[in-house]
């Protein structure tokens, strides 16, 4: 019995050491800019950009395969940050920035078909078949996938309500006369 335990222990130590050595010599270095771009992206994994998640979108941006305007939730500010990070010029004239939005259910129109629940990437919609649905504000990323799938147009996108948790003090406007002086 001790021989079996000893031999299995020796095999475990030898194979573990072999795996440790192999991981050092066979390691693949990633693109460091890809990680920095991923940190800039919102991380909501909504799929509006056409990629499965923010990691794939960051990889495409780092390789130059995607435009910097690919992330609708990030808006114009994120596109400017990505362009600065990648050192390219971006045409942001066609990009509309409507600000953060949340899905809203018009309860008098909702028929409970559950189509919106199936396409929500963050499971932010609650409801059951033939019951009125509701949106969990904290989980909604504002992707708008539910609006496209709703057959009765009960789902709409509304601007995020300003609460104490979301309110930001507006920056003062700098006048041209003050800068020239």
Secondary structure, DSSP 8 states (H G I E B T S, - for coil): -HHHHHHHHHHHHHHHHHHHHHHHHS-----HHHHHHHHHS------TTSSSSHHHHHHHHHHT-S-TT--TTTHHHHHHHHHHHHT-----TT------EEEEE-TTT-----HHHHH-TT--EE--TTS--EE-TTT-----HHHHH-TTS-EEEEE----TTT---------HHHHH-
